[in-house]
Amino acid sequence: MIFADKIIEERKKNGWSQEELADMLGVFRQAAFAGILRLLINKD
C-alpha cells in the first residue's frame, strides 16, 4: 500500500471529509486533493 492509499484509507476510516483533512494539514481542500492525486499517479 502506498502513502496516498494510506491517507485515503485513514480519512475514510475516521469519517473525515477532504475539507476536514485539509484543515488538519493547514492547506486548501484542492491542494490536499492535488497532492494525493500526484502520489497516486506516480505510484510505480
Secondary structure, DSSP 8 states (H G I E B T S, - for coil): --HHHHHHHHHHHTT--HHHHHHHHTS-HHHHHHHHHHHHHT--
